C-alpha cells in the first residue's frame, strides 16, 4: 500500500489531496498547526488515515512527523510539501512585519527544512518522491499585493530544481513540482474589497477551479510519478488561452 504524507492537510488543496489519496487506497498522514484543526479535518476517520500536529518551520517537528508516518504505516513513498500561507493584499511597505515573517517562514523555510528531512530519510530508505507545491509567482507572475507570497513561491520553484540537480539523474529518490493552478480556497479570495472582488471574480470564473475538480487529477498524476525534476501542472498555458478564447460561451460561477 502506498504511504503518502501531506503537510497542511486540514483545509483547501491539502485537504482535497488527503481525501483523494484515501479514495485510492493509500495510507495517508497529514498535519496541521493545531490539535483543533487536525481533529476537525477528518472526523471519524479510518485506520489508514492519521492526523498529526506539526509546525513545518521546525525541523525537529518535521522529523517527528516522518517518524510517526513510518511507525504507523512503514516507509513513506510520497511526501507533499503543501502547507502554505498568504498575507493581506497590501504593498510590501504596508505589510506588518509579522505577516512577512510568517509567509517566508512557512512557504520557504518550511519547505526547505521539510525537504532536507525528507530527502535524507528517503535516500536512507532507498526510494521516495518529494513534491513541492507551486503557486502564484512560481511562473514569474507578478501582482500588486502579492509580492511576499509570489517571491516565496518563485523561490520554491528554484529550490525544487536545485534539489533535483543535487539528487542527480539516476537517483531512486525524486523531487518534483506540483502546480494546482488557480483553485478556489480562502487564499484565493482573501482581503478583497467588494469592488475589487467583483473585478477579480471575472478572471477567477475563467481560470479557477474548485478543489474537488483539481485534486482527483493531481492525485492520479502524483501516484503515476514523473522523472526527477518534473512537473505536474493542472492549468497549463495552452489551457489558460483556451479558456479565455471560449469564455464567452462558458458561463461559470464558482462562488455561487
N, C-alpha and C positions, 0 to 999 in steps of 0.2 A: 504494500500500500504506500502511495506517495505521501511524504510528510512535507507540509507547507507551513511556513511561518509568515504572517502578515503583520507588520507594525502599523499602528494606527488603524486597527480593525474595528473600532467601535462605531464608526459612522462613515457616511459618504462612500467613496470608491473602495476604501479598505473593507468596509462592512459588506459591500456587494461582492467583493472578491472572496471573502471568507465564505459567504453563502454559496457562491458558485463552486468553489473547490469542494465544499462539503457535498454538494449535489453530485459531484464527480467522484465520490467515494474516496476522497483524500482524508488523511488525518491532519487537522488544522490547529495551529496555535496562533492566537492573536494577542495583541497587547493594547492597552490604553493607559492614560495617565492617572486614572483614579479608580478605586475599587467600585464606586458607584457606576461609572461609565462602562466598565468591563462587565459588571453583573447585569446591567440593563440591556446590553447589546444583543445577547442571545439567551434570553431566559429559558430555562428548561431544556438546555442543550444536551446532546447525547455524549456517548463515551469517546467519540472521535473528534471532539472539539474541546479546547481548553483555553480559557482567558487568563491573562497574566497582567498584573500591574507593573509597568516598566517605563522608565524615563530614558528615551533613546539617546539623550545627550550624555548619559552616564555610561561609560564603557563597562563598568562592572555590572550595571543593571542589564545591559545587552548580553553580556556573557552569561548572566544568570538566566535570562530568557532562553538563550540557546540551550543551556544545560537542562532546563526544565522540559523543553521540547524533546530533547534526546532521551531524557529519563522516562517521559511519557510514551513516546512512540518510536524511538530509535533514530538513526541518522537522518538529519534534515536534508531533503532533496532540493527544496526550493525555498528561498528566503526573499521576500519582497519588502524593500525599504519604501513603505508607502507613507508613513507618518509625516505630516506637514502642516504648517500653519501659514496664515497670511496676516497682513497688517491692515489697519484702516487705510482707506484710499486717500492719502494725503501726500503732498510733496515731501521729499526726504527731510527738508529743513523744518517741517512742521510735525514730523513723526516723533512721538515720545521715545526717548532712548530705550525704555524697557521693551517696547514693541519691536524696535530694530534688533535689539539683542536676541529676543525670542525667535524671530523668524530666521536669523542667521544660525542660532543655536540648534533649532530643530531641523531646519531644511538642509543645512550644510554640515555643521559639526556632527549632528546626529547621524546623518547618512555616512559621513566619513568614519566615525567611531564604529558604527554597526558594520560597515564594510570591512574594516580592519579585523574585527572579531570574527565575522562570518567567514571571510576568505581564509583566514588562518585555520579555522576549525574545519572547513570543507577540504582544504589541502591536506590536513592531517587525516581525514577520513577517506580521502581519495576520490571524491566526487562531489558535485553540487552545482546549483545555478543560483546566482545572486542577481536580482532585478532591482534597478533603481528607478523610481518614479519621476518622470519628467513633468513639466508644466509650462505655463506661460513664461516665456523668456528662454526656454531651452533651445528654441529655434531662432534666437536672436530677435524675438519680437519685443517691442517697447510700447509702453503706455503710461501716461501720466498717472501717478498714484500707486503704481506697481513696481517702483524702482527696486525696493529692497527684495520683494518676492521674486521678481524676474531675475535679479542678479544671482540669487541663491540657486534658482533652477538652471540658469546658464552654467553656473559653477558645477552643479551636479552632473551635467552632461559632460563637461571636461573631465571631472573626476572619474566617471564611468569609463570613458575612452582611455584614460590613463591607466586605470586598473586593468583593463583588458590588455593593454600593452605590457604591463608588468607580468600578467599571468602567462602570456605567450600563446602562440598559435595553436599548439597541440595540447594545451592544458586540459585535464579532465574536469577542472573547475572553470566555470564561465561566469562572466558578468555581462549584463545586457541592459538596454534601455527599455522602459515600459512607458508608452505615451498614450494616455487615455483620451487626449483631445479635450474639447470643451464639454464639461459634464455639469449638470445641474446639481450643485451642492451648496451648502451655506457659504463656502469660499467664493463661489461664482457671483452671488448676488449681494455680498456684504457691502454695507456703507454707501449705497447709492441714495441720493435724494430721489423723491418720486419722479421729478423731471428727468434726471439722469437715467434712472432705470427704464423709463418709457422709451428712451432712445436706445439704450443698450439692449433692451429686450428684443428689438427688431433683429439685431445681429445674433443674439442667443438663439432665437427661434429658427434661424437659418443654419447655424453651425453647431449648436449644442445638442446633446442627447441626455436622456435620463440614465441614472446609474444602472437600472435594470436592463437597459438596452446594451450598454457598453461592456459591462463586466462579464457576461457569459462569453462573449467573443474574446476578451482579454484572457480569461481563464483557459480557454481552449488553446490559445496560442502559446501561453506560458507553459502549459503541460507538454505541448509539442516540442518546445525548445527552439533555440536559434544558435548559430555559431557564436563563439566568444566575441564580444563587442557588437553584437547585432542589436536590432531594434524591432519591437512590435509596436506599431502605431495605428490607432483607430482612425484619426482624422488626418489623412494624407493631403498633400497639396492638390492633387487631381480631384479628390473627393470634395474638398472645400470649393474649388472652382465650379464643379458640377452642381453643388448645392446653390451657389449664387446664381448660376445660369438658369436653374429651374425654380428659383424661389417664388416667382410669380404664380406658379402652378401648384405649389405645395403649401397649403395653409396649415401651419403648426402653431400650437400654443402650449409650450412646455410648462407654463406656470399656471394653467387653468386649475 
